[in-house]
C-alpha cells in the first residue's frame, strides 16, 4: 500500500494538497506497527509479572 502512494507521487505531479494528504496517510500507517508491537510487549510484560507474583498460589 505504501508503494502505491510512492508510485503515485513519482508518476504524477500532484498539487500540494494531494502531497500533504499522501504524506499524512503514510505517517499514519507508519505508526500502526510500533503501537501494535508496544501493546504486545506490554501484554507480555504484565503477564510475566503476574506469573511471578502468582507463582506461589499456582504451585499449591
Number of C-alpha atoms within 10 A of each C-alpha: 8 12 9 9 14 13 11 14 15 10 8 8 10 13 8 9 9 12 15 12 11 18 15 12 13 16 11 11 13 12 10 10 11 11 11 11 11 11 12 11 12 12 11 12 12 11 12 12 11 11 13 12 11 11 11 9 9 9 6 5
